[in-house]
Amino acid sequence: MKTIKGNIASFESMGLVDGPGVRFVVFLQGCPLRCAYCHNPEMWNKSEKKIEMTPQQLVEKVKRYLPYFKGEGGLTISGGEPLLQAEFVTEVFKLCKKAKIHTCLDTSGYGEACDELLDNTDLVILDIKELDKEKYYGLVGQKMDKFCDFLRKCQQKGKKLWLRQVIVPGFNDTEDSVLKLKEFAKTLKNVEKIELLPYHDMAKKKYKTLGIPYKLEDVPNMDKQKCEKLQKLLES
């Protein structure tokens, strides 16, 4: 019998922003996108071995934190891009459902999501990179097709959604851009929340250390007050 193992970059044991309640957050290694504002370039390489665990080992680790979940919290699997390790995530979520642990998939939607994975996912946090196909490709270096396919499957299965978008000065920090996101969200079912995340350049040092050119070298950090104003426009 095949032994499934996940390649895990890191853990966060008491996360408060990656889903409802207190979360145990798992960041998986590997991502096919090259987002201009990515703050974890060390997670790009899927083949770079980090922490290897079986689904059973991971869920046993998560169970230690059950007293902190208090009925609302649970497990969030993020990345990198968790859909690159869809088989592993599926097995983890199946075990979580048996243990009555809430499951959340934090994803860019770029990858293959089997029915079984979504059937065992309670919440999808979906990173909206860009809604225009050409701008999407320019931002992440991949076509938008897989994202569209994943979102379509989420809609078919009635998955609860939290939408997130990073707001970058000079790229999508306008009222028009935010209103387009708002109108897009209206076309979707089961959207519970939309969050705008202000861009920051704290990863610059990582890029320099890794010898990777930083695409947004001259872009300033997003003004948090302006981002809050755009968030209010989104919610109005």
Residue frames relative to the residue before (quaternion, step in Angstrom):
aa qw qx qy qz dx dy dz
M 1.0000 0.0000 0.0000 0.0000 0.00 0.00 0.00
K 0.4887 -0.6872 0.4609 0.2767 3.55 -0.89 0.97
T 0.2541 -0.7495 0.5915 0.1541 3.57 -0.96 0.89
I 0.2416 -0.7795 0.5656 0.1184 3.55 -0.61 1.17
K 0.0010 -0.7850 0.6195 -0.0093 3.54 -0.95 0.90
G 0.3006 -0.7397 0.5744 0.1805 3.52 -1.10 0.75
N 0.3136 -0.7127 0.5938 0.2028 3.54 -1.18 0.65
I 0.0802 -0.8468 0.5247 -0.0352 3.55 -0.19 1.37
A 0.3653 -0.7413 0.5252 0.2030 3.56 -0.86 1.00
S 0.7815 -0.2006 0.1744 0.5645 3.60 0.89 -0.94
F 0.3218 -0.7155 0.5868 0.2007 3.54 -1.41 0.13
E 0.0851 -0.7206 0.6762 0.1274 3.51 -1.38 0.30
S 0.3056 -0.8298 0.4425 0.1491 3.55 -0.36 1.22
M 0.8008 0.1938 -0.0953 0.5586 3.62 1.09 -0.54
G 0.0959 0.8323 -0.5362 0.1029 3.58 0.72 1.06
L 0.1903 -0.8111 0.5490 0.0671 3.57 -1.00 0.86
V 0.7282 0.4307 -0.2389 0.4765 3.62 1.23 -0.13
D 0.6756 0.5068 -0.2856 0.4529 3.61 1.23 -0.18
G 0.7969 -0.0285 -0.0194 0.6031 3.52 0.83 1.07
P 0.6758 -0.5081 0.3414 0.4106 3.59 -1.26 0.17
G 0.8321 0.2146 -0.1604 0.4856 3.56 -1.12 0.70
V 0.6934 -0.4043 0.3643 0.4723 3.53 -1.28 -0.51
R 0.1245 -0.8297 0.5438 0.0191 3.57 -0.74 1.09
F 0.2785 -0.6467 0.6699 0.2355 3.50 -1.31 0.52
V 0.1141 -0.8308 0.5446 0.0130 3.58 -0.46 1.23
V 0.1342 -0.7803 0.6095 0.0405 3.55 -0.89 1.03
F 0.1634 -0.7798 0.5996 0.0751 3.58 -0.80 1.06
L 0.2271 -0.8040 0.5394 0.1054 3.57 -0.48 1.21
Q 0.4945 -0.6616 0.4884 0.2814 3.55 -1.17 0.69
G 0.7386 0.4265 -0.3157 0.4158 3.55 -1.11 0.76
C 0.1714 0.7668 -0.6068 0.1203 3.56 -0.94 0.94
P 0.3591 -0.7548 0.5082 0.2075 3.63 -0.87 0.93
L 0.6346 0.5280 -0.3283 0.4590 3.60 1.25 -0.30
R 0.1794 -0.7544 0.6202 0.1186 3.53 -1.27 0.48
C 0.0670 -0.8442 0.5318 -0.0012 3.53 0.63 1.21
A 0.5521 -0.6454 0.4186 0.3216 3.55 -0.92 0.94
Y 0.7648 0.3519 -0.1881 0.5058 3.60 1.08 -0.70
C 0.2836 0.7856 -0.5131 0.1980 3.61 1.20 0.25
H 0.1990 -0.8019 0.5530 0.1074 3.58 -0.85 0.96
N 0.7143 0.3759 -0.2655 0.5273 3.60 1.28 0.24
P 0.0193 0.8422 -0.5385 0.0197 3.64 0.65 1.01
E 0.5732 0.5976 -0.3788 0.4134 3.59 1.19 -0.42
M 0.6527 0.5102 -0.3100 0.4664 3.60 1.27 -0.24
W 0.4426 0.7342 -0.4425 0.2631 3.62 1.21 -0.17
N 0.7357 0.4562 -0.2382 0.4403 3.56 0.77 -1.09
K 0.3248 -0.7820 0.5032 0.1728 3.58 -0.35 1.26
S 0.6957 0.5038 -0.2777 0.4302 3.59 1.02 -0.80
E 0.5408 0.6074 -0.4172 0.4056 3.60 1.22 -0.21
K 0.3356 -0.7857 0.4888 0.1765 3.56 -0.45 1.22
K 0.1119 -0.7783 0.6172 0.0275 3.54 -0.90 1.04
I 0.7621 -0.2140 0.2156 0.5718 3.57 -0.33 -1.29
E 0.1542 -0.7984 0.5776 0.0718 3.60 -0.58 1.11
M 0.0852 0.7878 -0.6031 0.0919 3.56 -0.89 1.01
T 0.4257 -0.6389 0.5636 0.3048 3.55 -1.22 0.45
P 0.6591 -0.4908 0.3704 0.4330 3.61 -1.20 0.30
Q 0.6440 0.5315 -0.3211 0.4469 3.58 0.97 -0.84
Q 0.6564 0.5125 -0.3126 0.4568 3.59 0.93 -0.85
L 0.6659 0.5036 -0.3078 0.4564 3.55 0.95 -0.86
V 0.6837 0.4864 -0.3022 0.4524 3.59 0.83 -0.93
E 0.6069 0.5333 -0.3571 0.4689 3.61 1.06 -0.62
K 0.6276 0.5227 -0.3239 0.4774 3.59 1.09 -0.72
V 0.6527 0.5181 -0.3050 0.4611 3.57 0.98 -0.89
K 0.6333 0.5769 -0.3286 0.3977 3.59 0.95 -0.87
R 0.5627 0.6076 -0.3877 0.4047 3.59 1.16 -0.49
Y 0.7244 0.4371 -0.2288 0.4815 3.56 1.19 -0.57
L 0.3052 0.7897 -0.4837 0.2218 3.59 1.26 0.19
P 0.6430 0.5346 -0.3540 0.4189 3.67 0.88 -0.75
Y 0.6764 0.4967 -0.2936 0.4578 3.60 1.15 -0.56
F 0.5877 0.6140 -0.3688 0.3764 3.60 1.16 -0.47
K 0.0811 -0.8634 0.4934 0.0670 3.60 1.14 -0.71
G 0.7541 -0.4400 0.2097 0.4403 3.54 0.91 0.97
E 0.7472 0.3828 -0.2203 0.4966 3.60 1.14 -0.48
G 0.6809 0.4988 -0.2902 0.4508 3.59 1.03 -0.74
G 0.0386 0.8096 -0.5854 0.0207 3.53 -1.29 -0.23
L 0.6735 -0.4769 0.3858 0.4125 3.53 -1.23 -0.59
T 0.0734 -0.7573 0.6475 0.0439 3.56 -1.03 0.90
I 0.1266 -0.7708 0.6194 0.0785 3.58 -0.86 0.94
S 0.0376 -0.8008 0.5935 -0.0711 3.50 -0.72 1.25
G 0.3170 -0.7550 0.5348 0.2086 3.58 -1.16 -0.44
G 0.4094 0.1566 0.8930 0.1020 1.47 -2.13 -1.32
E 0.4951 -0.5968 0.5075 0.3758 3.53 -1.17 -0.71
P 0.3539 -0.7860 0.4662 0.1990 3.60 -0.31 1.25
L 0.5944 0.5843 -0.3793 0.4017 3.62 1.10 -0.48
L 0.5387 0.5956 -0.4109 0.4315 3.62 1.24 -0.21
Q 0.7488 0.2628 -0.1638 0.5860 3.57 1.24 -0.44
A 0.0590 0.8704 -0.4857 0.0550 3.55 1.03 0.90
E 0.6322 0.5403 -0.3416 0.4378 3.61 0.98 -0.77
F 0.6549 0.5028 -0.3001 0.4777 3.56 0.98 -0.88
V 0.6702 0.5013 -0.3043 0.4549 3.60 0.84 -0.96
T 0.6166 0.5569 -0.3401 0.4404 3.57 1.01 -0.80
E 0.6875 0.4788 -0.2815 0.4678 3.58 0.85 -0.96
V 0.6242 0.5293 -0.3346 0.4671 3.60 1.04 -0.76
F 0.6958 0.4774 -0.2811 0.4571 3.57 0.84 -0.97
K 0.6073 0.5451 -0.3579 0.4538 3.61 1.05 -0.64
L 0.6602 0.4907 -0.2964 0.4853 3.57 1.00 -0.83
C 0.6266 0.5386 -0.3310 0.4558 3.57 1.07 -0.74
K 0.6473 0.5220 -0.3269 0.4490 3.58 0.94 -0.84
K 0.6307 0.5225 -0.3301 0.4693 3.58 1.06 -0.75
A 0.7212 0.4128 -0.2283 0.5072 3.58 1.12 -0.72
K 0.4366 -0.7238 0.4280 0.3199 3.60 1.35 0.16
I 0.3913 0.6842 -0.4986 0.3607 3.56 0.98 0.96
H 0.4592 -0.6906 0.4945 0.2600 3.60 -0.79 1.05
T 0.1693 -0.8128 0.5541 0.0601 3.59 -0.87 0.98
C 0.0420 -0.7921 0.6087 -0.0175 3.54 -0.97 0.94
L 0.1931 -0.7663 0.6071 0.0835 3.56 -0.96 0.98
D 0.1207 -0.7876 0.6035 0.0298 3.58 -0.56 1.21
T 0.1681 0.8344 -0.4790 0.2147 3.56 -0.12 1.33
S 0.4388 -0.6403 0.5536 0.3016 3.54 -1.32 0.32
G 0.4786 -0.6927 0.4156 0.3441 3.58 1.31 -0.08
Y 0.5582 0.6041 -0.3937 0.4105 3.56 1.25 0.26
G 0.6439 0.4664 -0.3710 0.4798 3.57 -0.13 1.31
E 0.5926 -0.5686 0.4335 0.3708 3.54 -1.32 -0.05
A 0.0598 -0.7862 0.6150 0.0096 3.55 -0.76 1.09
C 0.2720 -0.7755 0.5471 0.1588 3.57 -0.41 1.19
D 0.6679 -0.5052 0.3656 0.4061 3.56 -1.24 0.45
E 0.6462 0.5491 -0.3212 0.4215 3.55 0.96 -0.90
L 0.6262 0.5314 -0.3422 0.4565 3.60 1.02 -0.72
L 0.7102 0.4426 -0.2703 0.4761 3.59 0.77 -0.98
D 0.6027 0.5647 -0.3594 0.4344 3.60 1.08 -0.61
N 0.7437 0.3606 -0.2048 0.5244 3.58 1.17 -0.53
T 0.5612 0.5718 -0.3818 0.4609 3.58 1.30 0.35
D 0.3091 -0.7718 0.5292 0.1693 3.59 -0.72 1.07
L 0.8073 0.0494 0.0241 0.5876 3.58 1.02 -0.82
V 0.1702 -0.7536 0.6260 0.1059 3.56 -1.11 0.79
I 0.1547 -0.7268 0.6618 0.0995 3.56 -0.86 1.02
L 0.0876 -0.8427 0.5310 -0.0142 3.56 -0.34 1.29
D 0.3023 -0.7613 0.5552 0.1442 3.54 -0.71 1.16
I 0.1894 -0.7815 0.5883 0.0854 3.56 -0.51 1.22
K 0.2451 -0.8015 0.5290 0.1327 3.57 -0.17 1.25
E 0.7382 -0.2282 0.2362 0.5892 3.55 0.82 -1.12
L 0.3855 -0.7484 0.4970 0.2106 3.58 -1.06 0.73
D 0.6358 0.4862 -0.3216 0.5059 3.58 1.25 -0.34
K 0.5130 -0.6954 0.4073 0.2956 3.60 -0.71 1.07
E 0.6798 0.4855 -0.2985 0.4616 3.59 0.91 -0.89
K 0.6640 0.4899 -0.3015 0.4777 3.58 0.96 -0.87
Y 0.5924 0.5690 -0.3537 0.4474 3.57 1.10 -0.73
Y 0.6757 0.4887 -0.2904 0.4694 3.57 0.86 -0.98
G 0.6655 0.5103 -0.3049 0.4513 3.58 0.94 -0.84
L 0.6839 0.4994 -0.2783 0.4533 3.56 1.10 -0.72
V 0.8343 0.2352 -0.0799 0.4922 3.59 0.85 -0.96
G 0.4681 -0.7144 0.4230 0.3027 3.60 1.24 -0.22
Q 0.7004 0.3704 -0.2730 0.5457 3.59 1.24 0.37
K 0.5476 -0.5927 0.4653 0.3637 3.57 -1.25 0.37
M 0.5801 -0.6485 0.4063 0.2790 3.53 -1.26 0.56
D 0.4266 0.7663 -0.4256 0.2231 3.59 1.27 -0.32
K 0.6923 0.4856 -0.2975 0.4431 3.59 0.80 -0.97
F 0.6000 0.5472 -0.3498 0.4671 3.57 1.09 -0.72
C 0.6721 0.5030 -0.2916 0.4585 3.58 0.87 -0.97
D 0.6446 0.5184 -0.3142 0.4658 3.58 1.00 -0.83
F 0.6606 0.5075 -0.3067 0.4603 3.57 0.96 -0.88
L 0.6621 0.5014 -0.3088 0.4634 3.58 0.90 -0.91
R 0.6222 0.5416 -0.3333 0.4565 3.58 1.02 -0.80
K 0.6703 0.4924 -0.3020 0.4659 3.58 0.94 -0.86
C 0.6114 0.5415 -0.3433 0.4639 3.60 1.07 -0.73
Q 0.6623 0.5044 -0.2984 0.4668 3.56 1.01 -0.87
Q 0.6375 0.5351 -0.3263 0.4482 3.58 0.97 -0.82
K 0.7432 0.3937 -0.2073 0.4996 3.56 1.07 -0.77
G 0.4504 -0.7291 0.4271 0.2883 3.57 1.28 0.06
K 0.2394 0.8048 -0.5097 0.1878 3.58 1.08 0.71
K 0.4647 -0.6421 0.5310 0.2996 3.56 -1.07 0.75
L 0.1418 -0.8210 0.5526 0.0232 3.57 -0.92 0.98
W 0.0927 -0.6822 0.7171 0.1084 3.48 -1.32 0.66
L 0.1927 -0.7800 0.5858 0.1061 3.59 -0.81 0.97
R 0.0485 -0.7871 0.6148 0.0131 3.55 -1.06 0.83
Q 0.0159 0.7833 -0.6214 -0.0059 3.54 -1.14 0.66
V 0.3688 -0.6998 0.5693 0.2240 3.55 -0.98 0.92
I 0.2311 -0.7803 0.5701 0.1127 3.58 -0.83 1.01
V 0.0954 -0.8208 0.5625 -0.0262 3.55 -0.55 1.29
P 0.4973 -0.6661 0.4650 0.3045 3.61 -0.79 0.99
G 0.8263 0.2118 -0.1741 0.4919 3.55 -0.94 0.96
F 0.6979 0.4371 -0.2693 0.4994 3.59 1.27 -0.10
N 0.8153 -0.1084 0.1099 0.5580 3.59 0.69 -1.06
D 0.4415 0.7258 -0.4259 0.3112 3.59 1.19 0.51
T 0.4929 0.6502 -0.4342 0.3818 3.59 1.10 0.66
E 0.6238 -0.5317 0.4118 0.3981 3.54 -1.26 0.39
D 0.6162 0.5594 -0.3458 0.4334 3.60 1.02 -0.77
S 0.6565 0.5191 -0.3046 0.4547 3.56 0.96 -0.91
V 0.6791 0.4844 -0.2863 0.4713 3.58 0.94 -0.91
L 0.6443 0.5149 -0.3254 0.4625 3.59 1.02 -0.74
K 0.5995 0.5425 -0.3511 0.4723 3.60 1.15 -0.61
L 0.6327 0.5162 -0.3205 0.4802 3.57 1.04 -0.81
K 0.6384 0.5349 -0.3154 0.4548 3.57 1.00 -0.87
E 0.6780 0.4816 -0.2887 0.4745 3.59 0.92 -0.91
F 0.6143 0.5433 -0.3367 0.4627 3.58 1.07 -0.75
A 0.6611 0.5185 -0.3041 0.4490 3.57 0.93 -0.92
K 0.6176 0.5618 -0.3414 0.4317 3.59 1.10 -0.66
T 0.6455 0.5236 -0.3203 0.4545 3.59 1.19 -0.46
L 0.6663 0.5095 -0.2815 0.4660 3.57 1.31 -0.25
K 0.3971 -0.6834 0.5581 0.2527 3.53 -1.26 0.52
N 0.8633 0.2211 -0.1324 0.4339 3.54 -1.33 0.49
V 0.3502 0.6984 -0.5442 0.3058 3.62 1.01 0.75
E 0.1921 -0.8199 0.5343 0.0735 3.57 -0.49 1.21
K 0.8113 0.0147 0.0520 0.5821 3.58 1.09 -0.65
I 0.0899 -0.7512 0.6488 0.0814 3.56 -1.22 0.60
E 0.0652 -0.8180 0.5715 -0.0083 3.59 -0.75 1.07
L 0.2186 -0.7383 0.6245 0.1309 3.54 -1.05 0.87
L 0.1626 -0.8023 0.5720 0.0516 3.56 -0.75 1.09
P 0.3728 -0.7483 0.4963 0.2341 3.64 -0.62 1.04
Y 0.4732 -0.6700 0.5015 0.2750 3.57 -0.91 0.97
H 0.0109 0.7645 -0.6445 -0.0092 3.56 -1.18 0.72
D 0.3986 -0.7471 0.4927 0.2004 3.57 -1.16 0.59
M 0.2566 0.8167 -0.4886 0.1690 3.59 1.17 0.53
A 0.6356 0.5516 -0.3330 0.4253 3.62 1.21 -0.34
K 0.3763 0.7621 -0.4719 0.2342 3.62 1.23 -0.12
K 0.6590 0.5213 -0.3097 0.4449 3.58 0.93 -0.92
K 0.6105 0.5507 -0.3476 0.4509 3.59 1.05 -0.75
Y 0.6613 0.5149 -0.3058 0.4518 3.58 0.89 -0.96
K 0.6525 0.5158 -0.3114 0.4595 3.55 0.97 -0.88
T 0.6507 0.5186 -0.3014 0.4657 3.57 0.99 -0.89
L 0.7281 0.4261 -0.2265 0.4869 3.58 0.99 -0.88
G 0.4418 -0.7169 0.4407 0.3109 3.59 1.26 -0.15
I 0.4825 0.6471 -0.4357 0.3982 3.56 1.16 0.68
P 0.4593 -0.6746 0.4906 0.3054 3.64 -0.82 0.87
Y 0.3064 -0.7455 0.5654 0.1753 3.58 -0.98 0.87
K 0.3909 -0.7883 0.4322 0.1974 3.57 -0.35 1.30
L 0.7564 0.3586 -0.1949 0.5112 3.60 1.09 -0.64
E 0.0739 0.8650 -0.4920 0.0655 3.55 1.14 0.75
D 0.7944 0.3186 -0.1512 0.4945 3.59 0.88 -0.92
V 0.5203 0.6353 -0.4163 0.3904 3.59 1.27 0.20
P 0.3750 -0.7416 0.5060 0.2312 3.64 -0.73 1.01
N 0.6286 -0.4963 0.4203 0.4265 3.57 -1.26 0.24
M 0.5335 -0.6186 0.4678 0.3374 3.56 -1.12 0.64
D 0.4605 -0.6688 0.5130 0.2784 3.56 -0.93 0.93
K 0.4186 -0.7507 0.4536 0.2355 3.59 -0.53 1.19
Q 0.6355 0.5277 -0.3387 0.4504 3.60 1.03 -0.71
K 0.6417 0.5046 -0.3193 0.4813 3.57 1.03 -0.78
C 0.6375 0.5248 -0.3257 0.4606 3.57 1.02 -0.80
E 0.6393 0.5181 -0.3165 0.4719 3.58 1.04 -0.78
K 0.6223 0.5379 -0.3247 0.4669 3.58 1.09 -0.75
L 0.6602 0.4966 -0.2932 0.4811 3.56 1.02 -0.88
Q 0.6114 0.5446 -0.3402 0.4625 3.58 1.10 -0.71
K 0.6505 0.5067 -0.3132 0.4712 3.60 0.99 -0.82
L 0.6179 0.5283 -0.3375 0.4745 3.58 1.07 -0.74
L 0.6351 0.5436 -0.3105 0.4524 3.55 1.01 -0.84
E 0.7420 0.4269 -0.2057 0.4742 3.55 1.00 -0.91
S 0.5416 0.6500 -0.3963 0.3566 3.59 1.23 -0.31
